[in-house]
Amino acid sequence: MTRRTEWPEASDLKEDPQRRVAELSSLYEAARTLLGARNHAQVASRMVHSGMGVLGASSGAMFVCDDRGRYRLIHAAGLDEAERGEILPMPPAAREWLLREGGFLASAAGGARGLGDLRDRLTTTFNVAIGAAVADAHGLLGLLVFGPRLLPGDYDDGHLALLDALAGLAAQALASRPARDAGADGGIYPGEGAARGGTRGPSRELDALREAHPPLAAMVGESPALLETCQELLAVAPTPFPVRLTGESGVGKELAANAIHELSERAAGPFEVVDCGSIPRDLIESELFGHVRGAFTGAHRDRRGAFDLANRGTLFLDEIGEMPLPLQKRLLRVLQEARFRRVGDERLIEVDVRVVAATNRDLHAEVRAKRFREDLYYRLSVFSIRIPPLRERIEDLVPLLRHILKRQCKELGVKAWEMDGDVIGALAEHAWPGNIRELTNLCAALSVRARQDGHITREDLDHVWRRQHGGEDPPWSGASRAPRGRLGEWVLAQARAARFNLIEAARVLQRRKRSGQAVPLTERSALSYYLVGEVLRALVESEGDAEAAAREVAGSEDLTPKVLSRVHKVIEVLRATRGEENLKHCFGKLPAGYEDILQRAQRAVMRG
């Protein structure tokens, strides 16, 4: 018999009224976010993000039973290794146990007995700490699971009851909505849409989202990465919780923050922006909270701060990693109590402000280095959305060019722009370290050079690049052909752009080759062999230190854990292999040029 979810009783409110009211409010918010969900994928996305918010979880995932009785992953957040569409084996005994128990703690003895091998799969692959069956009278519809808490303290019975209620909402939403939108596959189960015909790609899904939610029009592009970002923005916008946006400089974090504001109930209120990195440290407190006349030298009149100005709206704190430690403590208190004092004032001012924070730093590393408060990090990390860099959404290059040049066309009075195909091909070769901001600046210079006839040639592009970079040769002049001695470096750049998903990297390179670009490698296996060579090189340079080698290969803190497993596999082979011939045999497909590096890497690992 299916276990029915029980909502908190009125008598429970007497035990811990503040917590119970907060839980009821959270359930209301979760139910409200489901109203706009059109299919199972959108239900899963909103339930995962709502659950992470109300539980304070570090990650979340939702599996849904398909028409063949298989439980597929249709949405995950905070899990880099999880692949959408992945099938979760569901033994009959585990299914029956889930239907009886409903919610469970993965660490509990009952969970170990009831789930059997399934528990090991959930904890090792999906980092599950707590979960609940999504079920109705017809059986097990799916599974909603979450990782360990970001907030202090472990999960308790109250969290289990709350998750049970969330799973009940999910069951009702799944039962009342189709698996996919009519006439399209909805992008839920990979491969099914192509088999049935009428595939709905990311571009069409994005068009539909923008039509239904006009604030997303500012998010220009048609790539899968942008679609996922927009879905996450939609999921978090209706909630009252803080949001942390991460991503490199120039990716458009302020646009994303504004979209969250415009999609929320606060859209009629103000949207205030404070750049914590550009304001002098001795003035940022006044910028945030305001001051009264005479509070300090130069304070000639009362001044309202950003929190006051953003009342009943949204405050976007850009580059929050630059905020001084003493001010971080005060910010935490304001977030907790929703009130503050102006500098030099004794009166308390109450405010209703939602905070969206952004940074291009690794805040977790900043916490470890004692440069950022741990309690503030957890407070801001209820929802975390990564805005992908341009190199990971290179499919958006042409739509972005069209959008930027159209705007500049209007400013310069040019009726239309025309761009040669080899210009677009060259731009697609660039890694765009400055992201969309760099692209916008380049387009501005190109538009000025070509404003007479609106025609942009490869000569124009090369001329503008050299002028902006002190005569330096453009990266597409030879880097795309990757000289033999630098091919490993080129492969490493492609792997980083695809977040070390070599299948995706191969797909991108194949598309580029079909468009006529010069691409030296497109096979996943070849990319893998060169990547092993670069791991060996990093082990030599780090003198056998696995973590240092992983950081070097990853190129960024957030990718290091994903690369570390690859490094450990290489180290295992190096340590287990004896003799030069056996070593060459084990690394028989290693590309030419890495022979000496292979020997040196083994020696470094053995010494380490």
C-alpha positions as CSV (number, residue, x, y, z in Angstrom):
1,M,0.0,0.0,0.0
2,T,1.3,3.4,-0.9
3,R,2.3,5.6,2.0
4,R,0.4,8.9,1.9
5,T,2.1,12.1,2.7
6,E,0.9,13.9,5.9
7,W,0.9,17.6,6.1
8,P,1.8,19.1,9.5
9,E,-1.1,19.0,12.0
10,A,-2.2,22.1,13.8
11,S,-1.1,20.6,17.1
12,D,2.4,20.3,15.7
13,L,2.6,24.1,15.6
14,K,2.7,24.2,19.4
15,E,5.9,22.1,19.5
16,D,8.1,24.4,17.4
17,P,5.9,27.1,15.9
18,Q,8.6,29.0,14.1
19,R,9.9,25.9,12.3
20,R,6.4,24.6,11.4
21,V,5.4,28.0,9.9
22,A,8.6,28.1,7.9
23,E,7.9,24.6,6.6
24,L,4.4,25.4,5.6
25,S,5.6,28.5,3.9
26,S,8.2,26.4,2.0
27,L,5.6,23.9,0.9
28,Y,3.4,26.7,-0.3
29,E,6.3,28.2,-2.3
30,A,7.1,24.8,-3.8
31,A,3.5,24.2,-4.8
32,R,3.4,27.6,-6.4
33,T,6.5,27.0,-8.5
34,L,4.9,23.9,-9.9
35,L,1.9,25.8,-11.4
36,G,3.9,26.8,-14.5
37,A,5.5,23.4,-15.1
38,R,4.2,21.9,-18.4
39,N,5.9,18.5,-18.4
40,H,7.8,16.0,-16.3
41,A,11.2,17.7,-17.0
42,Q,10.0,21.0,-15.7
43,V,8.3,19.4,-12.7
44,A,11.6,17.7,-11.8
45,S,13.7,20.9,-12.3
46,R,11.4,22.9,-10.0
47,M,11.1,20.1,-7.3
48,V,14.9,19.6,-7.2
49,H,15.6,23.3,-6.8
50,S,12.8,23.8,-4.3
51,G,14.0,20.9,-2.3
52,M,17.6,22.1,-2.2
53,G,16.4,25.4,-1.0
54,V,14.1,24.3,1.8
55,L,16.4,21.5,3.0
56,G,19.7,23.4,2.5
57,A,21.0,20.5,0.4
58,S,24.3,20.6,-1.6
59,S,22.8,18.7,-4.5
60,G,19.6,17.1,-5.7
61,A,18.2,14.8,-8.4
62,M,14.9,13.4,-9.5
63,F,14.2,10.1,-11.3
64,V,11.0,9.4,-13.1
65,C,9.5,6.1,-14.3
66,D,9.2,6.1,-18.2
67,D,6.7,4.2,-20.3
68,R,9.0,1.1,-20.2
69,G,9.1,0.9,-16.4
70,R,12.7,2.3,-16.2
71,Y,13.6,5.0,-13.7
72,R,15.5,7.8,-15.6
73,L,17.4,10.8,-14.3
74,I,15.5,13.8,-15.7
75,H,17.0,16.6,-13.6
76,A,20.1,17.0,-11.4
77,A,21.7,20.0,-9.8
78,G,25.1,20.2,-8.0
79,L,26.2,16.8,-9.5
80,D,28.8,17.3,-12.3
81,E,29.1,13.6,-13.1
82,A,25.3,12.9,-13.4
83,E,24.1,12.5,-17.0
84,R,20.5,13.3,-17.9
85,G,18.7,10.2,-19.1
86,E,20.8,7.9,-16.9
87,I,18.9,4.8,-15.8
88,L,18.7,3.9,-12.1
89,P,18.3,0.1,-11.6
90,M,15.3,-0.4,-9.3
91,P,15.1,-4.0,-7.8
92,P,11.5,-5.1,-6.9
93,A,12.4,-5.4,-3.2
94,A,13.7,-1.8,-3.1
95,R,10.6,-0.6,-4.9
96,E,8.3,-2.2,-2.4
97,W,10.4,-0.9,0.5
98,L,10.2,2.7,-0.9
99,L,6.4,2.4,-1.3
100,R,6.1,1.4,2.3
101,E,8.6,3.8,3.9
102,G,8.3,7.0,1.7
103,G,11.2,9.1,3.0
104,F,14.5,7.6,4.1
105,L,18.0,8.6,5.4
106,A,20.7,6.9,3.3
107,S,22.9,6.5,6.4
108,A,20.2,4.7,8.5
109,A,20.4,0.9,9.0
110,G,16.8,0.5,7.7
111,G,17.8,2.2,4.4
112,A,20.8,-0.1,4.0
113,R,18.6,-3.2,4.5
114,G,15.6,-2.0,2.5
115,L,17.4,-0.5,-0.5
116,G,20.3,-3.1,-0.7
117,D,22.6,-2.4,-3.6
118,L,20.5,0.5,-4.7
119,R,21.7,2.5,-1.7
120,D,25.3,2.0,-2.7
121,R,24.5,3.3,-6.2
122,L,22.7,6.3,-4.8
123,T,25.4,7.3,-2.3
124,T,28.4,6.7,-4.5
125,T,27.1,8.0,-7.9
126,F,24.6,10.7,-6.7
127,N,25.9,11.6,-3.3
128,V,22.5,10.9,-1.7
129,A,22.0,11.6,2.0
130,I,18.2,11.8,2.1
131,G,15.4,10.7,-0.3
132,A,11.7,10.0,-0.7
133,A,9.5,7.9,-3.0
134,V,7.3,9.9,-5.4
135,A,4.3,7.6,-5.4
136,D,0.5,7.5,-5.9
137,A,-2.2,4.8,-5.7
138,H,-0.8,3.3,-8.9
139,G,2.7,2.7,-7.6
140,L,6.2,4.3,-7.6
141,L,6.3,7.2,-10.1
142,G,9.8,8.3,-9.3
143,L,12.4,9.1,-6.7
144,L,13.5,12.5,-5.2
145,V,16.9,12.5,-3.6
146,F,19.3,15.1,-2.1
147,G,22.9,15.3,-1.0
148,P,24.3,16.3,2.4
149,R,23.3,19.6,3.9
150,L,25.2,22.8,3.3
151,L,23.7,24.3,6.4
152,P,25.0,23.2,9.9
153,G,23.4,20.1,11.4
154,D,22.3,16.7,10.0
155,Y,18.9,15.8,8.6
156,D,16.3,14.8,11.2
157,D,12.7,13.5,11.3
158,G,11.4,17.0,10.6
159,H,13.4,17.1,7.3
160,L,12.0,13.6,6.4
161,A,8.5,14.7,7.0
162,L,9.1,17.9,4.9
163,L,10.6,15.9,2.1
164,D,7.7,13.4,2.2
165,A,5.4,16.4,1.6
166,L,7.5,17.6,-1.3
167,A,7.4,14.2,-2.8
168,G,3.6,14.2,-2.5
169,L,3.5,17.5,-4.4
170,A,5.8,16.0,-7.1
171,A,3.5,12.9,-7.4
172,Q,0.4,15.1,-8.0
173,A,2.3,17.2,-10.5
174,L,3.6,14.2,-12.5
175,A,0.2,12.6,-12.6
176,S,-1.5,15.7,-13.9
177,R,1.1,16.6,-16.6
178,P,2.3,14.8,-19.8
179,A,5.8,13.3,-19.9
180,R,6.5,15.8,-22.7
181,D,4.8,18.7,-24.5
182,A,2.4,17.7,-27.2
183,G,4.1,17.2,-30.6
184,A,7.6,17.1,-29.1
185,D,9.7,15.0,-26.8
186,G,10.3,17.8,-24.3
187,G,14.0,16.9,-24.1
188,I,13.5,14.4,-21.3
189,Y,14.7,11.1,-22.5
190,P,17.7,11.2,-24.9
191,G,17.1,9.4,-28.1
192,E,13.3,9.1,-27.9
193,G,12.5,12.2,-29.8
194,A,14.5,11.3,-32.8
195,A,12.9,7.9,-32.9
196,R,9.4,9.3,-32.9
197,G,10.1,12.3,-35.2
198,G,9.4,15.9,-34.5
199,T,12.5,16.4,-32.2
200,R,12.3,19.6,-30.2
201,G,15.8,21.0,-29.8
202,P,17.1,23.5,-27.4
203,S,16.4,26.4,-29.8
204,R,12.7,25.6,-30.0
205,E,12.5,25.1,-26.3
206,L,14.2,28.4,-25.6
207,D,11.8,30.1,-28.0
208,A,8.9,28.6,-26.1
209,L,10.3,29.7,-22.8
210,R,10.9,33.3,-24.0
211,E,7.4,33.5,-25.3
212,A,5.9,32.3,-22.0
213,H,8.4,34.3,-19.9
214,P,9.4,37.5,-21.7
215,P,12.2,38.5,-19.2
216,L,14.2,35.6,-20.6
217,A,14.5,37.4,-23.9
218,A,17.7,39.1,-22.6
219,M,19.4,35.7,-22.4
220,V,20.4,35.4,-26.1
221,G,21.4,32.1,-27.6
222,E,20.1,28.7,-28.6
223,S,22.5,26.2,-26.9
224,P,21.7,23.4,-24.5
225,A,23.8,25.1,-21.9
226,L,21.7,28.3,-22.1
227,L,18.5,26.3,-22.0
228,E,19.6,24.6,-18.8
229,T,20.5,28.0,-17.3
230,C,17.2,29.5,-18.2
231,Q,15.3,26.5,-16.7
232,E,17.2,27.0,-13.5
233,L,16.4,30.7,-13.4
234,L,12.7,29.9,-13.9
235,A,12.9,27.4,-11.1
236,V,14.4,29.7,-8.5
237,A,12.8,33.0,-9.5
238,P,9.4,32.5,-7.6
239,T,11.1,31.5,-4.4
240,P,12.0,33.9,-1.6
241,F,15.5,32.5,-1.0
242,P,18.9,34.1,-1.8
243,V,20.6,33.0,-5.0
244,R,24.3,32.8,-5.7
245,L,25.4,33.2,-9.3
246,T,28.8,31.8,-10.3
247,G,30.8,32.2,-13.5
248,E,33.7,33.9,-15.1
249,S,33.9,37.6,-15.7
250,G,31.8,38.8,-18.6
251,V,29.4,35.9,-18.8
252,G,26.3,37.9,-18.1
253,K,25.6,37.4,-14.3
254,E,23.9,40.7,-14.0
255,L,21.5,39.8,-16.9
256,A,20.7,36.6,-15.1
257,A,20.1,38.4,-11.8
258,N,17.8,40.9,-13.5
259,A,15.9,38.0,-15.1
260,I,15.4,36.4,-11.7
261,H,14.0,39.7,-10.5
262,E,11.7,40.2,-13.5
263,L,10.4,36.6,-13.2
264,S,9.6,37.0,-9.5
265,E,6.7,38.5,-7.6
266,R,9.1,41.4,-6.9
267,A,9.2,42.5,-10.5
268,A,7.2,45.7,-9.7
269,G,9.8,46.6,-7.1
270,P,13.3,48.1,-7.6
271,F,16.3,46.2,-8.8
272,E,19.5,47.7,-7.3
273,V,23.1,46.8,-8.2
274,V,26.1,47.1,-6.0
275,D,29.5,46.2,-7.4
276,C,31.5,45.2,-4.3
277,G,34.7,45.1,-6.2
278,S,34.7,48.7,-7.5
279,I,33.7,50.6,-4.3
280,P,36.5,51.6,-1.9
281,R,36.5,49.5,1.3
282,D,35.9,52.5,3.5
283,L,32.7,53.5,1.5
284,I,31.0,50.2,0.8
285,E,29.2,50.1,4.2
286,S,27.7,53.4,3.5
287,E,26.8,52.3,-0.1
288,L,24.9,49.3,1.3
289,F,23.3,50.7,4.4
290,G,23.4,54.5,3.9
291,H,24.4,57.1,6.5
292,V,23.2,60.1,8.4
293,R,24.6,63.6,8.2
294,G,27.8,63.9,10.2
295,A,28.4,60.1,10.5
296,F,31.9,60.7,9.0
297,T,34.0,63.3,7.3
298,G,32.2,64.3,4.1
299,A,28.8,63.1,5.1
300,H,27.0,66.4,4.6
301,R,23.5,65.0,4.3
302,D,21.5,61.9,5.0
303,R,21.9,59.2,2.3
304,R,19.8,56.0,1.7
305,G,21.8,52.8,1.1
306,A,21.2,50.1,-1.4
307,F,19.2,47.9,1.0
308,D,16.8,50.8,1.7
309,L,16.5,51.6,-2.0
310,A,15.8,47.9,-2.9
311,N,13.0,47.5,-0.3
312,R,10.3,45.2,-1.7
313,G,12.6,44.4,-4.6
314,T,15.9,42.7,-5.4
315,L,19.5,43.7,-4.5
316,F,22.2,42.3,-6.8
317,L,25.6,42.1,-5.0
318,D,28.2,41.7,-7.8
319,E,31.7,40.4,-6.9
320,I,30.6,39.6,-3.4
321,G,33.9,37.8,-2.9
322,E,35.6,41.2,-2.7
323,M,33.6,42.3,0.4
324,P,35.7,42.9,3.5
325,L,35.3,40.3,6.3
326,P,33.9,42.8,8.9
327,L,31.2,43.8,6.5
328,Q,30.4,40.2,5.7
329,K,29.3,39.7,9.3
330,R,27.0,42.7,9.2
331,L,25.5,41.5,5.9
332,L,24.8,38.1,7.4
333,R,22.9,39.7,10.3
334,V,20.8,41.8,7.9
335,L,19.9,38.7,5.8
336,Q,18.9,36.9,9.0
337,E,16.9,39.8,10.7
338,A,15.7,41.8,7.7
339,R,16.6,45.1,9.4
340,F,19.7,47.3,9.8
341,R,21.0,50.7,11.0
342,R,22.4,53.4,8.8
343,V,26.0,54.4,9.5
344,G,25.9,56.8,12.5
345,D,22.2,56.2,13.2
346,E,20.5,54.6,16.1
347,R,17.2,53.8,14.4
348,L,16.5,50.3,13.0
349,I,15.1,50.2,9.5
350,E,13.1,47.1,8.5
351,V,13.4,46.0,4.9
352,D,12.0,43.3,2.6
353,V,14.8,42.6,0.2
354,R,15.8,39.5,-1.8
355,V,19.6,39.2,-2.3
356,V,21.2,37.8,-5.5
357,A,24.9,37.6,-5.1
358,A,27.5,36.9,-7.8
359,T,31.2,36.1,-8.0
360,N,33.9,34.8,-10.4
361,R,35.8,33.5,-7.4
362,D,35.6,30.0,-5.9
363,L,33.9,31.0,-2.7
364,H,34.4,27.5,-1.2
365,A,38.2,28.0,-1.6
366,E,37.8,31.5,-0.1
367,V,36.1,30.0,3.0
368,R,38.9,27.5,3.4
369,A,41.5,30.3,3.1
370,K,39.5,32.3,5.8
371,R,38.8,35.2,3.4
372,F,35.1,34.6,3.3
373,R,32.8,33.8,6.2
374,E,31.5,30.2,6.2
375,D,28.1,31.1,7.7
376,L,27.5,33.8,5.0
377,Y,28.6,31.3,2.3
378,Y,26.0,28.8,3.5
379,R,23.3,31.5,3.7
380,L,24.0,32.6,0.1
381,S,24.3,29.1,-1.3
382,V,20.7,27.9,-0.8
383,F,20.4,28.2,-4.6
384,S,23.6,28.3,-6.7
385,I,23.4,28.7,-10.5
386,R,26.5,28.6,-12.7
387,I,26.4,30.8,-15.8
388,P,28.4,29.0,-18.5
389,P,31.3,30.8,-20.3
390,L,31.0,31.5,-24.0
391,R,33.4,28.7,-24.9
392,E,30.9,26.2,-23.5
393,R,28.1,27.6,-25.5
394,I,29.8,28.4,-28.8
395,E,26.6,27.6,-30.6
396,D,25.4,30.9,-29.2
397,L,28.1,32.8,-31.1
398,V,26.1,33.6,-34.2
399,P,22.9,34.6,-32.3
400,L,25.0,36.8,-30.1
401,L,26.7,38.4,-33.0
402,R,23.4,39.1,-34.7
403,H,22.0,40.6,-31.5
404,I,25.0,42.8,-30.7
405,L,25.5,44.0,-34.3
406,K,21.8,44.8,-34.7
407,R,22.0,47.1,-31.6
408,Q,25.2,48.7,-32.9
409,C,23.7,49.0,-36.3
410,K,20.9,51.2,-34.9
411,E,23.4,53.4,-33.0
412,L,25.6,54.0,-36.0
413,G,22.8,54.5,-38.5
414,V,23.8,51.5,-40.7
415,K,20.8,49.8,-42.3
416,A,22.2,46.2,-42.3
417,W,25.3,44.3,-41.5
418,E,27.0,41.6,-43.6
419,M,29.7,39.3,-42.3
420,D,31.8,36.9,-44.3
421,G,31.6,33.2,-43.4
422,D,35.3,32.9,-42.6
423,V,34.9,35.7,-40.0
424,I,32.5,33.6,-38.1
425,G,34.7,30.5,-38.5
426,A,37.7,32.4,-37.1
427,L,35.6,33.7,-34.1
428,A,34.5,30.2,-33.3
429,E,38.1,29.2,-33.0
430,H,38.7,31.6,-30.1
431,A,38.4,30.5,-26.5
432,W,36.9,33.9,-25.4
433,P,38.5,34.4,-22.0
434,G,36.6,37.7,-21.7
435,N,33.3,36.0,-22.7
436,I,30.4,38.1,-23.9
437,R,32.0,41.3,-22.7
438,E,35.0,40.6,-24.9
439,L,32.8,39.7,-27.9
440,T,30.8,43.0,-27.4
441,N,34.0,45.1,-27.4
442,L,35.3,43.3,-30.5
443,C,32.0,43.9,-32.3
444,A,32.0,47.6,-31.4
445,A,35.5,48.0,-33.0
446,L,34.4,46.0,-36.1
447,S,31.2,48.0,-36.5
448,V,33.2,51.3,-36.5
449,R,35.7,50.0,-39.0
450,A,33.0,48.7,-41.4
451,R,30.3,51.3,-40.9
452,Q,30.6,52.7,-44.4
453,D,29.1,49.6,-46.1
454,G,28.2,47.4,-43.2
455,H,30.4,44.6,-44.6
456,I,32.8,42.9,-42.2
457,T,35.7,40.8,-43.8
458,R,38.4,38.6,-42.4
459,E,40.8,41.4,-43.0
460,D,38.7,43.7,-40.9
461,L,38.7,41.2,-38.1
462,D,42.5,40.6,-38.1
463,H,43.1,44.4,-38.2
464,V,40.9,45.1,-35.3
465,W,42.3,42.2,-33.3
466,R,45.9,43.4,-33.7
467,R,45.0,46.9,-32.9
468,Q,43.3,45.8,-29.6
469,H,46.1,43.5,-28.6
470,G,49.2,45.6,-29.3
471,G,50.0,44.0,-32.7
472,E,49.7,40.4,-31.4
473,D,48.7,37.8,-34.0
474,P,45.0,36.6,-33.8
475,P,44.6,33.2,-32.1
476,W,42.8,31.8,-35.2
477,S,45.8,32.6,-37.4
478,G,47.4,29.2,-36.5
479,A,46.2,27.9,-33.2
480,S,43.2,26.2,-34.8
481,R,45.5,24.1,-36.9
482,A,47.4,23.1,-33.7
483,P,51.1,22.4,-34.6
484,R,52.0,18.9,-33.7
485,G,54.0,19.9,-30.6
486,R,51.1,21.9,-29.3
487,L,48.3,19.5,-30.1
488,G,48.0,18.2,-26.6
489,E,47.6,21.8,-25.4
490,W,44.8,22.3,-28.0
491,V,43.0,19.1,-26.9
492,L,43.3,20.3,-23.2
493,A,41.5,23.5,-24.2
494,Q,38.7,21.6,-25.9
495,A,38.3,19.3,-22.9
496,R,38.1,22.2,-20.5
497,A,35.5,23.9,-22.7
498,A,33.3,20.8,-22.6
499,R,34.0,20.4,-18.8
500,F,35.9,17.2,-19.6
501,N,32.9,15.5,-21.2
502,L,34.8,14.1,-24.2
503,I,31.7,12.9,-25.9
504,E,30.3,16.4,-25.9
505,A,33.7,17.8,-27.0
506,A,33.8,15.4,-29.9
507,R,30.3,16.5,-31.0
508,V,31.2,20.2,-30.9
509,L,34.4,19.5,-33.0
510,Q,32.5,17.5,-35.5
511,R,30.0,20.3,-35.9
512,R,32.8,22.8,-36.4
513,K,34.5,20.5,-39.0
514,R,31.2,20.2,-40.9
515,S,30.9,24.0,-41.0
516,G,34.2,24.1,-42.9
517,Q,36.6,25.0,-40.0
518,A,40.1,23.5,-39.7
519,V,39.8,21.0,-36.9
520,P,42.8,18.6,-36.4
521,L,40.9,16.0,-34.2
522,T,37.3,15.0,-33.8
523,E,37.3,11.4,-32.5
524,R,36.7,11.0,-28.8
525,S,39.3,8.2,-28.5
526,A,42.0,10.5,-29.9
527,L,41.0,13.3,-27.6
528,S,41.3,10.8,-24.7
529,Y,44.8,9.7,-25.7
530,Y,46.1,13.2,-25.8
531,L,44.4,14.0,-22.5
532,V,46.2,11.1,-20.9
533,G,49.4,12.6,-22.3
534,E,48.7,16.0,-20.7
535,V,47.9,14.2,-17.3
536,L,51.4,12.6,-17.5
537,R,52.9,16.0,-18.3
538,A,51.2,17.5,-15.2
539,L,52.4,14.7,-13.0
540,V,55.9,15.4,-14.1
541,E,55.6,19.1,-13.3
542,S,53.9,18.4,-10.0
543,E,56.5,15.8,-9.0
544,G,53.8,13.1,-8.7
545,D,51.3,15.2,-6.6
546,A,47.9,14.0,-7.8
547,E,45.9,17.0,-6.6
548,A,48.4,19.5,-8.0
549,A,48.4,17.7,-11.3
550,A,44.5,17.7,-11.4
551,R,44.4,21.4,-10.7
552,E,46.9,22.0,-13.5
553,V,44.9,20.0,-16.0
554,A,41.5,21.3,-14.9
555,G,42.5,24.9,-15.2
556,S,39.8,25.9,-12.7
557,E,38.8,24.9,-9.1
558,D,35.3,23.7,-10.0
559,L,36.6,21.2,-12.6
560,T,39.4,19.8,-10.3
561,P,37.3,17.1,-8.7
562,K,36.2,15.8,-12.1
563,V,39.8,15.6,-13.3
564,L,41.2,14.1,-10.1
565,S,39.6,10.7,-10.8
566,R,41.3,10.6,-14.2
567,V,44.7,11.4,-12.6
568,H,44.2,8.7,-10.0
569,K,43.5,6.1,-12.7
570,V,46.8,7.1,-14.6
571,I,48.7,6.9,-11.3
572,E,47.3,3.4,-10.6
573,V,48.6,2.1,-13.9
574,L,52.0,3.8,-13.5
575,R,52.4,2.2,-10.0
576,A,51.2,-1.2,-11.1
577,T,53.4,-1.5,-14.2
578,R,57.0,-2.8,-14.1
579,G,59.5,-2.7,-16.9
580,E,59.9,-0.3,-19.8
581,E,58.3,-2.6,-22.3
582,N,55.2,-3.3,-20.1
583,L,54.9,0.5,-19.6
584,K,54.9,1.1,-23.3
585,H,52.4,-1.6,-23.8
586,C,50.0,-0.2,-21.2
587,F,50.2,3.2,-22.8
588,G,50.5,1.9,-26.4
589,K,48.0,4.4,-27.8
590,L,49.8,7.4,-26.3
591,P,50.5,9.9,-29.1
592,A,54.0,10.5,-30.3
593,G,56.0,13.1,-28.3
594,Y,55.0,11.8,-24.9
595,E,57.5,8.9,-24.7
596,D,60.0,10.7,-22.5
597,I,57.2,12.3,-20.4
598,L,55.8,8.8,-19.7
599,Q,59.1,7.6,-18.2
600,R,59.5,10.7,-16.1
601,A,55.9,10.6,-14.9
602,Q,56.4,7.0,-13.6
603,R,59.6,8.0,-11.8
604,A,57.8,11.0,-10.2
605,V,54.9,8.9,-9.1
606,M,57.1,6.3,-7.6
607,R,59.1,8.9,-5.7
608,G,55.9,10.4,-4.5
